[in-house]
Amino acid sequence: AVTDEQITRLSALREGCEPAHANFLAMPPSVKKTYARAYFDAKTEAGRQRRIAWMVDRLNRNLRPM
């Protein structure tokens, strides 16, 4: 299960990436959990970095994960 702490940590990683950060904060809790799960399920640091890039790209366009 995704915790509120994980969502907060993920949000902090995108601070300064506007409009992605603001769009993430405006998403419903279920969408935030889906993004957090996608990030924290990555097995390697390289995988997490790729997922952050993917998330920022989608969030800049105000899109949900899938």
mmCIF file of the N, C-alpha and C atoms, coordinates in Angstrom:
data_MODEL
# 
_entry.id   MODEL 
# 
loop_
_atom_site.group_PDB 
_atom_site.id 
_atom_site.type_symbol 
_atom_site.label_atom_id 
_atom_site.label_alt_id 
_atom_site.label_comp_id 
_atom_site.label_asym_id 
_atom_site.label_entity_id 
_atom_site.label_seq_id 
_atom_site.pdbx_PDB_ins_code 
_atom_site.Cartn_x 
_atom_site.Cartn_y 
_atom_site.Cartn_z 
_atom_site.occupancy 
_atom_site.B_iso_or_equiv 
_atom_site.pdbx_formal_charge 
_atom_site.auth_seq_id 
_atom_site.auth_comp_id 
_atom_site.auth_asym_id 
_atom_site.auth_atom_id 
_atom_site.pdbx_PDB_model_num 
ATOM 1   N N  . ALA A 1 1  ? 0.844  -1.193 0.000   1.00 0.00 ? 1  ALA A N  1 
ATOM 2   C CA . ALA A 1 1  ? 0.000  0.000  0.000   1.00 0.00 ? 1  ALA A CA 1 
ATOM 3   C C  . ALA A 1 1  ? 0.878  1.242  0.000   1.00 0.00 ? 1  ALA A C  1 
ATOM 4   N N  . VAL A 1 2  ? 0.422  2.254  -0.671  1.00 0.00 ? 2  VAL A N  1 
ATOM 5   C CA . VAL A 1 2  ? 1.140  3.518  -0.750  1.00 0.00 ? 2  VAL A CA 1 
ATOM 6   C C  . VAL A 1 2  ? 0.764  4.363  0.467   1.00 0.00 ? 2  VAL A C  1 
ATOM 7   N N  . THR A 1 3  ? 1.778  4.928  1.106   1.00 0.00 ? 3  THR A N  1 
ATOM 8   C CA . THR A 1 3  ? 1.540  5.737  2.303   1.00 0.00 ? 3  THR A CA 1 
ATOM 9   C C  . THR A 1 3  ? 1.510  7.224  1.944   1.00 0.00 ? 3  THR A C  1 
ATOM 10  N N  . ASP A 1 4  ? 0.940  8.020  2.842   1.00 0.00 ? 4  ASP A N  1 
ATOM 11  C CA . ASP A 1 4  ? 0.943  9.473  2.658   1.00 0.00 ? 4  ASP A CA 1 
ATOM 12  C C  . ASP A 1 4  ? 2.372  9.996  2.633   1.00 0.00 ? 4  ASP A C  1 
ATOM 13  N N  . GLU A 1 5  ? 3.257  9.369  3.414   1.00 0.00 ? 5  GLU A N  1 
ATOM 14  C CA . GLU A 1 5  ? 4.664  9.783  3.435   1.00 0.00 ? 5  GLU A CA 1 
ATOM 15  C C  . GLU A 1 5  ? 5.301  9.599  2.057   1.00 0.00 ? 5  GLU A C  1 
ATOM 16  N N  . GLN A 1 6  ? 5.002  8.484  1.393   1.00 0.00 ? 6  GLN A N  1 
ATOM 17  C CA . GLN A 1 6  ? 5.553  8.248  0.059   1.00 0.00 ? 6  GLN A CA 1 
ATOM 18  C C  . GLN A 1 6  ? 5.039  9.291  -0.935  1.00 0.00 ? 6  GLN A C  1 
ATOM 19  N N  . ILE A 1 7  ? 3.770  9.638  -0.836  1.00 0.00 ? 7  ILE A N  1 
ATOM 20  C CA . ILE A 1 7  ? 3.210  10.661 -1.720  1.00 0.00 ? 7  ILE A CA 1 
ATOM 21  C C  . ILE A 1 7  ? 3.905  11.996 -1.465  1.00 0.00 ? 7  ILE A C  1 
ATOM 22  N N  . THR A 1 8  ? 4.146  12.322 -0.211  1.00 0.00 ? 8  THR A N  1 
ATOM 23  C CA . THR A 1 8  ? 4.838  13.562 0.141   1.00 0.00 ? 8  THR A CA 1 
ATOM 24  C C  . THR A 1 8  ? 6.260  13.555 -0.403  1.00 0.00 ? 8  THR A C  1 
ATOM 25  N N  . ARG A 1 9  ? 6.954  12.434 -0.265  1.00 0.00 ? 9  ARG A N  1 
ATOM 26  C CA . ARG A 1 9  ? 8.332  12.324 -0.786  1.00 0.00 ? 9  ARG A CA 1 
ATOM 27  C C  . ARG A 1 9  ? 8.354  12.491 -2.294  1.00 0.00 ? 9  ARG A C  1 
ATOM 28  N N  . LEU A 1 10 ? 7.406  11.874 -2.985  1.00 0.00 ? 10 LEU A N  1 
ATOM 29  C CA . LEU A 1 10 ? 7.333  11.980 -4.433  1.00 0.00 ? 10 LEU A CA 1 
ATOM 30  C C  . LEU A 1 10 ? 7.033  13.419 -4.846  1.00 0.00 ? 10 LEU A C  1 
ATOM 31  N N  . SER A 1 11 ? 6.142  14.064 -4.134  1.00 0.00 ? 11 SER A N  1 
ATOM 32  C CA . SER A 1 11 ? 5.813  15.457 -4.417  1.00 0.00 ? 11 SER A CA 1 
ATOM 33  C C  . SER A 1 11 ? 7.047  16.344 -4.267  1.00 0.00 ? 11 SER A C  1 
ATOM 34  N N  . ALA A 1 12 ? 7.834  16.096 -3.235  1.00 0.00 ? 12 ALA A N  1 
ATOM 35  C CA . ALA A 1 12 ? 9.044  16.891 -2.994  1.00 0.00 ? 12 ALA A CA 1 
ATOM 36  C C  . ALA A 1 12 ? 10.065 16.732 -4.120  1.00 0.00 ? 12 ALA A C  1 
ATOM 37  N N  . LEU A 1 13 ? 10.098 15.562 -4.746  1.00 0.00 ? 13 LEU A N  1 
ATOM 38  C CA . LEU A 1 13 ? 11.040 15.335 -5.844  1.00 0.00 ? 13 LEU A CA 1 
ATOM 39  C C  . LEU A 1 13 ? 10.726 16.213 -7.049  1.00 0.00 ? 13 LEU A C  1 
ATOM 40  N N  . ARG A 1 14 ? 9.482  16.631 -7.177  1.00 0.00 ? 14 ARG A N  1 
ATOM 41  C CA . ARG A 1 14 ? 9.084  17.420 -8.340  1.00 0.00 ? 14 ARG A CA 1 
ATOM 42  C C  . ARG A 1 14 ? 8.979  18.906 -8.042  1.00 0.00 ? 14 ARG A C  1 
ATOM 43  N N  . GLU A 1 15 ? 9.286  19.328 -6.844  1.00 0.00 ? 15 GLU A N  1 
ATOM 44  C CA . GLU A 1 15 ? 9.222  20.762 -6.539  1.00 0.00 ? 15 GLU A CA 1 
ATOM 45  C C  . GLU A 1 15 ? 10.163 21.506 -7.481  1.00 0.00 ? 15 GLU A C  1 
ATOM 46  N N  . GLY A 1 16 ? 9.688  22.617 -8.006  1.00 0.00 ? 16 GLY A N  1 
ATOM 47  C CA . GLY A 1 16 ? 10.477 23.384 -8.962  1.00 0.00 ? 16 GLY A CA 1 
ATOM 48  C C  . GLY A 1 16 ? 10.219 22.978 -10.403 1.00 0.00 ? 16 GLY A C  1 
ATOM 49  N N  . CYS A 1 17 ? 9.548  21.853 -10.600 1.00 0.00 ? 17 CYS A N  1 
ATOM 50  C CA . CYS A 1 17 ? 9.179  21.403 -11.949 1.00 0.00 ? 17 CYS A CA 1 
ATOM 51  C C  . CYS A 1 17 ? 7.743  21.844 -12.212 1.00 0.00 ? 17 CYS A C  1 
ATOM 52  N N  . GLU A 1 18 ? 7.604  23.096 -12.614 1.00 0.00 ? 18 GLU A N  1 
ATOM 53  C CA . GLU A 1 18 ? 6.248  23.599 -12.882 1.00 0.00 ? 18 GLU A CA 1 
ATOM 54  C C  . GLU A 1 18 ? 5.956  23.494 -14.364 1.00 0.00 ? 18 GLU A C  1 
ATOM 55  N N  . PRO A 1 19 ? 4.754  23.198 -14.770 1.00 0.00 ? 19 PRO A N  1 
ATOM 56  C CA . PRO A 1 19 ? 3.548  23.085 -13.954 1.00 0.00 ? 19 PRO A CA 1 
ATOM 57  C C  . PRO A 1 19 ? 3.313  21.685 -13.381 1.00 0.00 ? 19 PRO A C  1 
ATOM 58  N N  . ALA A 1 20 ? 4.265  20.762 -13.570 1.00 0.00 ? 20 ALA A N  1 
ATOM 59  C CA . ALA A 1 20 ? 4.068  19.373 -13.130 1.00 0.00 ? 20 ALA A CA 1 
ATOM 60  C C  . ALA A 1 20 ? 3.735  19.291 -11.639 1.00 0.00 ? 20 ALA A C  1 
ATOM 61  N N  . HIS A 1 21 ? 4.460  20.033 -10.816 1.00 0.00 ? 21 HIS A N  1 
ATOM 62  C CA . HIS A 1 21 ? 4.255  19.953 -9.367  1.00 0.00 ? 21 HIS A CA 1 
ATOM 63  C C  . HIS A 1 21 ? 2.843  20.429 -8.994  1.00 0.00 ? 21 HIS A C  1 
ATOM 64  N N  . ALA A 1 22 ? 2.433  21.568 -9.536  1.00 0.00 ? 22 ALA A N  1 
ATOM 65  C CA . ALA A 1 22 ? 1.101  22.100 -9.226  1.00 0.00 ? 22 ALA A CA 1 
ATOM 66  C C  . ALA A 1 22 ? 0.010  21.154 -9.728  1.00 0.00 ? 22 ALA A C  1 
ATOM 67  N N  . ASN A 1 23 ? 0.223  20.581 -10.905 1.00 0.00 ? 23 ASN A N  1 
ATOM 68  C CA . ASN A 1 23 ? -0.773 19.653 -11.441 1.00 0.00 ? 23 ASN A CA 1 
ATOM 69  C C  . ASN A 1 23 ? -0.873 18.404 -10.573 1.00 0.00 ? 23 ASN A C  1 
ATOM 70  N N  . PHE A 1 24 ? 0.276  17.914 -10.071 1.00 0.00 ? 24 PHE A N  1 
ATOM 71  C CA . PHE A 1 24 ? 0.261  16.749 -9.189  1.00 0.00 ? 24 PHE A CA 1 
ATOM 72  C C  . PHE A 1 24 ? -0.534 17.049 -7.929  1.00 0.00 ? 24 PHE A C  1 
ATOM 73  N N  . LEU A 1 25 ? -0.292 18.213 -7.339  1.00 0.00 ? 25 LEU A N  1 
ATOM 74  C CA . LEU A 1 25 ? -0.987 18.578 -6.100  1.00 0.00 ? 25 LEU A CA 1 
ATOM 75  C C  . LEU A 1 25 ? -2.497 18.685 -6.312  1.00 0.00 ? 25 LEU A C  1 
ATOM 76  N N  . ALA A 1 26 ? -2.928 19.012 -7.525  1.00 0.00 ? 26 ALA A N  1 
ATOM 77  C CA . ALA A 1 26 ? -4.354 19.155 -7.811  1.00 0.00 ? 26 ALA A CA 1 
ATOM 78  C C  . ALA A 1 26 ? -5.031 17.822 -8.146  1.00 0.00 ? 26 ALA A C  1 
ATOM 79  N N  . MET A 1 27 ? -4.245 16.770 -8.329  1.00 0.00 ? 27 MET A N  1 
ATOM 80  C CA . MET A 1 27 ? -4.809 15.464 -8.688  1.00 0.00 ? 27 MET A CA 1 
ATOM 81  C C  . MET A 1 27 ? -5.541 14.860 -7.488  1.00 0.00 ? 27 MET A C  1 
ATOM 82  N N  . PRO A 1 28 ? -6.542 14.005 -7.752  1.00 0.00 ? 28 PRO A N  1 
ATOM 83  C CA . PRO A 1 28 ? -7.216 13.313 -6.651  1.00 0.00 ? 28 PRO A CA 1 
ATOM 84  C C  . PRO A 1 28 ? -6.260 12.330 -5.958  1.00 0.00 ? 28 PRO A C  1 
ATOM 85  N N  . PRO A 1 29 ? -6.541 11.973 -4.708  1.00 0.00 ? 29 PRO A N  1 
ATOM 86  C CA . PRO A 1 29 ? -5.660 11.055 -3.963  1.00 0.00 ? 29 PRO A CA 1 
ATOM 87  C C  . PRO A 1 29 ? -5.395 9.738  -4.686  1.00 0.00 ? 29 PRO A C  1 
ATOM 88  N N  . SER A 1 30 ? -6.374 9.195  -5.376  1.00 0.00 ? 30 SER A N  1 
ATOM 89  C CA . SER A 1 30 ? -6.168 7.908  -6.059  1.00 0.00 ? 30 SER A CA 1 
ATOM 90  C C  . SER A 1 30 ? -5.123 8.030  -7.166  1.00 0.00 ? 30 SER A C  1 
ATOM 91  N N  . VAL A 1 31 ? -5.102 9.151  -7.857  1.00 0.00 ? 31 VAL A N  1 
ATOM 92  C CA . VAL A 1 31 ? -4.121 9.360  -8.930  1.00 0.00 ? 31 VAL A CA 1 
ATOM 93  C C  . VAL A 1 31 ? -2.734 9.567  -8.325  1.00 0.00 ? 31 VAL A C  1 
ATOM 94  N N  . LYS A 1 32 ? -2.657 10.315 -7.229  1.00 0.00 ? 32 LYS A N  1 
ATOM 95  C CA . LYS A 1 32 ? -1.371 10.514 -6.551  1.00 0.00 ? 32 LYS A CA 1 
ATOM 96  C C  . LYS A 1 32 ? -0.800 9.170  -6.112  1.00 0.00 ? 32 LYS A C  1 
ATOM 97  N N  . LYS A 1 33 ? -1.658 8.286  -5.603  1.00 0.00 ? 33 LYS A N  1 
ATOM 98  C CA . LYS A 1 33 ? -1.205 6.961  -5.174  1.00 0.00 ? 33 LYS A CA 1 
ATOM 99  C C  . LYS A 1 33 ? -0.696 6.148  -6.354  1.00 0.00 ? 33 LYS A C  1 
ATOM 100 N N  . THR A 1 34 ? -1.369 6.253  -7.505  1.00 0.00 ? 34 THR A N  1 
ATOM 101 C CA . THR A 1 34 ? -0.933 5.508  -8.687  1.00 0.00 ? 34 THR A CA 1 
ATOM 102 C C  . THR A 1 34 ? 0.445  5.989  -9.131  1.00 0.00 ? 34 THR A C  1 
ATOM 103 N N  . TYR A 1 35 ? 0.645  7.297  -9.174  1.00 0.00 ? 35 TYR A N  1 
ATOM 104 C CA . TYR A 1 35 ? 1.968  7.832  -9.525  1.00 0.00 ? 35 TYR A CA 1 
ATOM 105 C C  . TYR A 1 35 ? 3.017  7.388  -8.508  1.00 0.00 ? 35 TYR A C  1 
ATOM 106 N N  . ALA A 1 36 ? 2.702  7.456  -7.223  1.00 0.00 ? 36 ALA A N  1 
ATOM 107 C CA . ALA A 1 36 ? 3.655  7.055  -6.180  1.00 0.00 ? 36 ALA A CA 1 
ATOM 108 C C  . ALA A 1 36 ? 3.997  5.578  -6.293  1.00 0.00 ? 36 ALA A C  1 
ATOM 109 N N  . ARG A 1 37 ? 3.000  4.748  -6.538  1.00 0.00 ? 37 ARG A N  1 
ATOM 110 C CA . ARG A 1 37 ? 3.249  3.314  -6.687  1.00 0.00 ? 37 ARG A CA 1 
ATOM 111 C C  . ARG A 1 37 ? 4.184  3.059  -7.869  1.00 0.00 ? 37 ARG A C  1 
ATOM 112 N N  . ALA A 1 38 ? 3.952  3.746  -8.983  1.00 0.00 ? 38 ALA A N  1 
ATOM 113 C CA . ALA A 1 38 ? 4.798  3.576  -10.165 1.00 0.00 ? 38 ALA A CA 1 
ATOM 114 C C  . ALA A 1 38 ? 6.247  3.930  -9.838  1.00 0.00 ? 38 ALA A C  1 
ATOM 115 N N  . TYR A 1 39 ? 6.449  5.002  -9.092  1.00 0.00 ? 39 TYR A N  1 
ATOM 116 C CA . TYR A 1 39 ? 7.813  5.422  -8.738  1.00 0.00 ? 39 TYR A CA 1 
ATOM 117 C C  . TYR A 1 39 ? 8.462  4.453  -7.764  1.00 0.00 ? 39 TYR A C  1 
ATOM 118 N N  . PHE A 1 40 ? 7.793  4.134  -6.683  1.00 0.00 ? 40 PHE A N  1 
ATOM 119 C CA . PHE A 1 40 ? 8.416  3.326  -5.630  1.00 0.00 ? 40 PHE A CA 1 
ATOM 120 C C  . PHE A 1 40 ? 8.532  1.846  -5.997  1.00 0.00 ? 40 PHE A C  1 
ATOM 121 N N  . ASP A 1 41 ? 7.813  1.393  -7.014  1.00 0.00 ? 41 ASP A N  1 
ATOM 122 C CA . ASP A 1 41 ? 7.953  0.004  -7.465  1.00 0.00 ? 41 ASP A CA 1 
ATOM 123 C C  . ASP A 1 41 ? 9.176  -0.213 -8.353  1.00 0.00 ? 41 ASP A C  1 
ATOM 124 N N  . ALA A 1 42 ? 9.812  0.857  -8.808  1.00 0.00 ? 42 ALA A N  1 
ATOM 125 C CA . ALA A 1 42 ? 11.020 0.718  -9.628  1.00 0.00 ? 42 ALA A CA 1 
ATOM 126 C C  . ALA A 1 42 ? 12.103 0.055  -8.793  1.00 0.00 ? 42 ALA A C  1 
ATOM 127 N N  . LYS A 1 43 ? 12.817 -0.876 -9.402  1.00 0.00 ? 43 LYS A N  1 
ATOM 128 C CA . LYS A 1 43 ? 13.807 -1.653 -8.645  1.00 0.00 ? 43 LYS A CA 1 
ATOM 129 C C  . LYS A 1 43 ? 15.180 -0.990 -8.566  1.00 0.00 ? 43 LYS A C  1 
ATOM 130 N N  . THR A 1 44 ? 15.491 -0.101 -9.515  1.00 0.00 ? 44 THR A N  1 
ATOM 131 C CA . THR A 1 44 ? 16.816 0.525  -9.532  1.00 0.00 ? 44 THR A CA 1 
ATOM 132 C C  . THR A 1 44 ? 16.678 2.042  -9.506  1.00 0.00 ? 44 THR A C  1 
ATOM 133 N N  . GLU A 1 45 ? 17.761 2.707  -9.151  1.00 0.00 ? 45 GLU A N  1 
ATOM 134 C CA . GLU A 1 45 ? 17.771 4.174  -9.165  1.00 0.00 ? 45 GLU A CA 1 
ATOM 135 C C  . GLU A 1 45 ? 17.566 4.692  -10.591 1.00 0.00 ? 45 GLU A C  1 
ATOM 136 N N  . ALA A 1 46 ? 18.166 4.017  -11.569 1.00 0.00 ? 46 ALA A N  1 
ATOM 137 C CA . ALA A 1 46 ? 17.984 4.422  -12.971 1.00 0.00 ? 46 ALA A CA 1 
ATOM 138 C C  . ALA A 1 46 ? 16.506 4.315  -13.362 1.00 0.00 ? 46 ALA A C  1 
ATOM 139 N N  . GLY A 1 47 ? 15.861 3.267  -12.914 1.00 0.00 ? 47 GLY A N  1 
ATOM 140 C CA . GLY A 1 47 ? 14.441 3.088  -13.193 1.00 0.00 ? 47 GLY A CA 1 
ATOM 141 C C  . GLY A 1 47 ? 13.606 4.186  -12.553 1.00 0.00 ? 47 GLY A C  1 
ATOM 142 N N  . ARG A 1 48 ? 13.956 4.565  -11.327 1.00 0.00 ? 48 ARG A N  1 
ATOM 143 C CA . ARG A 1 48 ? 13.223 5.647  -10.647 1.00 0.00 ? 48 ARG A CA 1 
ATOM 144 C C  . ARG A 1 48 ? 13.419 6.972  -11.386 1.00 0.00 ? 48 ARG A C  1 
ATOM 145 N N  . GLN A 1 49 ? 14.629 7.223  -11.880 1.00 0.00 ? 49 GLN A N  1 
ATOM 146 C CA . GLN A 1 49 ? 14.887 8.460  -12.618 1.00 0.00 ? 49 GLN A CA 1 
ATOM 147 C C  . GLN A 1 49 ? 14.080 8.500  -13.913 1.00 0.00 ? 49 GLN A C  1 
ATOM 148 N N  . ARG A 1 50 ? 14.000 7.363  -14.612 1.00 0.00 ? 50 ARG A N  1 
ATOM 149 C CA . ARG A 1 50 ? 13.192 7.297  -15.840 1.00 0.00 ? 50 ARG A CA 1 
ATOM 150 C C  . ARG A 1 50 ? 11.721 7.544  -15.522 1.00 0.00 ? 50 ARG A C  1 
ATOM 151 N N  . ARG A 1 51 ? 11.263 7.000  -14.419 1.00 0.00 ? 51 ARG A N  1 
ATOM 152 C CA . ARG A 1 51 ? 9.850  7.184  -14.054 1.00 0.00 ? 51 ARG A CA 1 
ATOM 153 C C  . ARG A 1 51 ? 9.551  8.626  -13.663 1.00 0.00 ? 51 ARG A C  1 
ATOM 154 N N  . ILE A 1 52 ? 10.489 9.284  -12.986 1.00 0.00 ? 52 ILE A N  1 
ATOM 155 C CA . ILE A 1 52 ? 10.300 10.707 -12.657 1.00 0.00 ? 52 ILE A CA 1 
ATOM 156 C C  . ILE A 1 52 ? 10.186 11.507 -13.949 1.00 0.00 ? 52 ILE A C  1 
ATOM 157 N N  . ALA A 1 53 ? 11.056 11.231 -14.926 1.00 0.00 ? 53 ALA A N  1 
ATOM 158 C CA . ALA A 1 53 ? 11.008 11.955 -16.201 1.00 0.00 ? 53 ALA A CA 1 
ATOM 159 C C  . ALA A 1 53 ? 9.667  11.722 -16.895 1.00 0.00 ? 53 ALA A C  1 
ATOM 160 N N  . TRP A 1 54 ? 9.204  10.469 -16.857 1.00 0.00 ? 54 TRP A N  1 
ATOM 161 C CA . TRP A 1 54 ? 7.912  10.126 -17.451 1.00 0.00 ? 54 TRP A CA 1 
ATOM 162 C C  . TRP A 1 54 ? 6.782  10.876 -16.739 1.00 0.00 ? 54 TRP A C  1 
ATOM 163 N N  . MET A 1 55 ? 6.826  10.906 -15.404 1.00 0.00 ? 55 MET A N  1 
ATOM 164 C CA . MET A 1 55 ? 5.786  11.584 -14.632 1.00 0.00 ? 55 MET A CA 1 
ATOM 165 C C  . MET A 1 55 ? 5.772  13.081 -14.913 1.00 0.00 ? 55 MET A C  1 
ATOM 166 N N  . VAL A 1 56 ? 6.947  13.698 -14.923 1.00 0.00 ? 56 VAL A N  1 
ATOM 167 C CA . VAL A 1 56 ? 7.013  15.144 -15.165 1.00 0.00 ? 56 VAL A CA 1 
ATOM 168 C C  . VAL A 1 56 ? 6.453  15.463 -16.548 1.00 0.00 ? 56 VAL A C  1 
ATOM 169 N N  . ASP A 1 57 ? 6.800  14.639 -17.539 1.00 0.00 ? 57 ASP A N  1 
ATOM 170 C CA . ASP A 1 57 ? 6.272  14.855 -18.878 1.00 0.00 ? 57 ASP A CA 1 
ATOM 171 C C  . ASP A 1 57 ? 4.746  14.794 -18.882 1.00 0.00 ? 57 ASP A C  1 
ATOM 172 N N  . ARG A 1 58 ? 4.179  13.759 -18.261 1.00 0.00 ? 58 ARG A N  1 
ATOM 173 C CA . ARG A 1 58 ? 2.718  13.609 -18.238 1.00 0.00 ? 58 ARG A CA 1 
ATOM 174 C C  . ARG A 1 58 ? 2.066  14.714 -17.404 1.00 0.00 ? 58 ARG A C  1 
ATOM 175 N N  . LEU A 1 59 ? 2.652  15.036 -16.273 1.00 0.00 ? 59 LEU A N  1 
ATOM 176 C CA . LEU A 1 59 ? 2.058  16.050 -15.404 1.00 0.00 ? 59 LEU A CA 1 
ATOM 177 C C  . LEU A 1 59 ? 2.174  17.457 -15.993 1.00 0.00 ? 59 LEU A C  1 
ATOM 178 N N  . ASN A 1 60 ? 3.219  17.717 -16.770 1.00 0.00 ? 60 ASN A N  1 
ATOM 179 C CA . ASN A 1 60 ? 3.314  19.014 -17.445 1.00 0.00 ? 60 ASN A CA 1 
ATOM 180 C C  . ASN A 1 60 ? 2.130  19.205 -18.391 1.00 0.00 ? 60 ASN A C  1 
ATOM 181 N N  . ARG A 1 61 ? 1.617  18.105 -18.914 1.00 0.00 ? 61 ARG A N  1 
ATOM 182 C CA . ARG A 1 61 ? 0.455  18.142 -19.807 1.00 0.00 ? 61 ARG A CA 1 
ATOM 183 C C  . ARG A 1 61 ? -0.841 17.885 -19.042 1.00 0.00 ? 61 ARG A C  1 
ATOM 184 N N  . ASN A 1 62 ? -0.748 17.804 -17.696 1.00 0.00 ? 62 ASN A N  1 
ATOM 185 C CA . ASN A 1 62 ? -1.895 17.585 -16.803 1.00 0.00 ? 62 ASN A CA 1 
ATOM 186 C C  . ASN A 1 62 ? -2.616 16.276 -17.124 1.00 0.00 ? 62 ASN A C  1 
ATOM 187 N N  . LEU A 1 63 ? -1.836 15.232 -17.400 1.00 0.00 ? 63 LEU A N  1 
ATOM 188 C CA . LEU A 1 63 ? -2.402 13.914 -17.716 1.00 0.00 ? 63 LEU A CA 1 
ATOM 189 C C  . LEU A 1 63 ? -2.293 12.971 -16.525 1.00 0.00 ? 63 LEU A C  1 
ATOM 190 N N  . ARG A 1 64 ? -3.236 12.062 -16.455 1.00 0.00 ? 64 ARG A N  1 
ATOM 191 C CA . ARG A 1 64 ? -3.191 11.023 -15.431 1.00 0.00 ? 64 ARG A CA 1 
ATOM 192 C C  . ARG A 1 64 ? -2.215 9.936  -15.861 1.00 0.00 ? 64 ARG A C  1 
ATOM 193 N N  . PRO A 1 65 ? -1.867 9.005  -14.967 1.00 0.00 ? 65 PRO A N  1 
ATOM 194 C CA . PRO A 1 65 ? -0.829 8.013  -15.276 1.00 0.00 ? 65 PRO A CA 1 
ATOM 195 C C  . PRO A 1 65 ? -1.087 7.165  -16.514 1.00 0.00 ? 65 PRO A C  1 
ATOM 196 N N  . MET A 1 66 ? -2.307 6.701  -16.707 1.00 0.00 ? 66 MET A N  1 
ATOM 197 C CA . MET A 1 66 ? -2.548 5.790  -17.819 1.00 0.00 ? 66 MET A CA 1 
ATOM 198 C C  . MET A 1 66 ? -3.527 6.368  -18.805 1.00 0.00 ? 66 MET A C  1 
# 
